Amino acid sequence: DTGVSQNPRHKITKRGQNVTFRCDPISEHNRLYWYRQTLGQGPEFLTYFQNEAQLEKSRLLSDRFSAERPKGSFSTLEIQRTEQGDSAMYLCASSLGGFAEQYFGPGTRLTVT
Amino acid sequence: SQKIEQNSEALNIQEGKTATLTCNYTNYSPAYLQWYRQDPGRGPVFLLLIRENEKEKRKERLKVTFDTTLKQSLFHITASQPADSATYLCALLTGGGNKLTFGTGTQLKVEL
C-alpha cells in the first residue's frame, strides 16, 4: 500500500502530557499538510510543508503545537502540555504540488483525559 | 465573514435515485473546488476537482457543477447505491492553492 500512513491510529493521554504523531506521505509528493477534525465538523487546516520547509501555520496552531518534516519525507506533529480541548482526529495529507487533490491518511484519534 | 455551508441534516434517499448535495460559500473567490467522501473513523477520500472556469465535471456516476456567480456547487450521485452512504465534504482550495477549507459535510444515507 503506497498511500498516506499515520501512527499511532489512537492515542489516549492524560492532560498535561506531551504526544507526538507521525505521518508518512506518498513518496513522490512534495507537499504535506496537517488538519484537525472534531466530531460533526470538516477538517481544519493546521499547517503545511513544501519539502522540508514549513510554509504556513494556522492561528489554530498554538505555541504548544510544533511540526517538523526533516529531509522532506515523513512529518511529526507534537503537542506539548495537552489539554482536553486538543481531543480530536489529526489528519495528515499529501499532494504533488499546490492546486492538486490531497490524499489523506487514516488519521490519529487523540483523547485527552 | 467567510463561510462554507453544506446541509447539516442527513439526506436519506432510496437506492437507484439521484442524490444532490449542495455547497454554498461566501466571501471566497476559490480557483478550485473539491469534493471528498469520508466514512466514519477514516480520512477523507478525494472524488472530484472542478476549476472556476469549468461549469461541470463528471466521473462515472458522479457529477459536479460550479457556479461562481451564485457561489454554489452541486454534487450529484446518479443511480445511488447503499455503498454510497457516507459523509460528503465540499472543500475550497484557498490561500494561493496552499490549503483546503472544508465545509461541515452532509451525511448521505442510501436505503434499499
Chai-1 contact restraints between the chains, C-beta under 6 A:
chainA,res_idxA,chainB,res_idxB,connection_type,confidence,min_distance_angstrom,max_distance_angstrom,comment,restraint_id
A,Q41,B,T104,contact,1.0,0.0,6.0,A-B,restraint_1
A,G42,B,L89,contact,1.0,0.0,6.0,A-B,restraint_2
A,G42,B,F102,contact,1.0,0.0,6.0,A-B,restraint_3
A,G42,B,G103,contact,1.0,0.0,6.0,A-B,restraint_4
A,G42,B,T104,contact,1.0,0.0,6.0,A-B,restraint_5
A,G42,B,G105,contact,1.0,0.0,6.0,A-B,restraint_6
A,P43,B,F102,contact,1.0,0.0,6.0,A-B,restraint_7
A,F45,B,K99,contact,1.0,0.0,6.0,A-B,restraint_8
A,E56,B,N98,contact,1.0,0.0,6.0,A-B,restraint_9
A,L91,B,G43,contact,1.0,0.0,6.0,A-B,restraint_10
A,G98,B,G97,contact,1.0,0.0,6.0,A-B,restraint_11
A,G98,B,N98,contact,1.0,0.0,6.0,A-B,restraint_12
A,F99,B,G97,contact,1.0,0.0,6.0,A-B,restraint_13
A,E101,B,F46,contact,1.0,0.0,6.0,A-B,restraint_14
A,E101,B,L49,contact,1.0,0.0,6.0,A-B,restraint_15
A,F104,B,G43,contact,1.0,0.0,6.0,A-B,restraint_16
A,F104,B,P44,contact,1.0,0.0,6.0,A-B,restraint_17
A,G105,B,G43,contact,1.0,0.0,6.0,A-B,restraint_18
A,P106,B,R42,contact,1.0,0.0,6.0,A-B,restraint_19
A,P106,B,G43,contact,1.0,0.0,6.0,A-B,restraint_20
A,G107,B,G43,contact,1.0,0.0,6.0,A-B,restraint_21
